[in-house]
Amino acid sequence: MASATAGVPAQLEVVAGRVHAFESVVPDSAESEQYRQDLDQAIQGMLSR
């Protein structure tokens, strides 16, 4: 499989055992809270560049 390179940094987070949008299905779980913290940190890092 071929892949394209856009020349921008990217990061893929895989949360084992979780389905797509799990943070919306069980928003009060520890995993959802950690996901939101990680997402907030990634966005802050992106905006601070």
C-alpha positions in Angstrom: 0.0 0.0 0.0 1.4 3.4 -1.0 1.3 6.4 1.4 1.5 10.1 0.7 3.7 12.4 2.7 2.4 15.9 3.4 5.5 17.1 5.2 3.7 17.8 8.5 4.2 16.1 11.8 1.4 13.6 12.7 0.7 11.3 15.6 -1.6 8.3 15.8 -3.0 7.3 19.2 -4.4 3.8 19.4 -6.4 3.0 22.6 -6.5 -0.8 22.8 -9.9 -2.3 23.3 -11.8 0.9 22.6 -14.2 1.5 19.7 -14.3 4.7 17.6 -15.8 7.6 19.6 -15.7 5.6 22.9 -15.2 8.9 24.8 -18.7 9.9 23.7 -20.3 6.6 24.7 -18.8 6.4 28.2 -17.7 10.0 28.9 -17.1 9.5 32.6 -14.7 6.5 32.3 -11.1 6.9 33.2 -10.1 6.1 29.7 -12.3 8.9 28.3 -10.8 11.4 30.8 -7.3 10.3 29.8 -8.1 10.6 26.1 -9.4 14.1 26.6 -6.3 15.1 28.5 -4.1 13.7 25.8 -6.1 15.4 23.1 -6.0 18.8 25.0 -2.2 18.4 25.4 -1.7 17.6 21.7 -3.8 20.6 20.6 -1.9 22.9 23.0 1.4 21.6 21.6 0.2 22.2 18.1 -0.9 25.8 18.8 2.3 26.7 20.6 4.5 26.0 17.5 
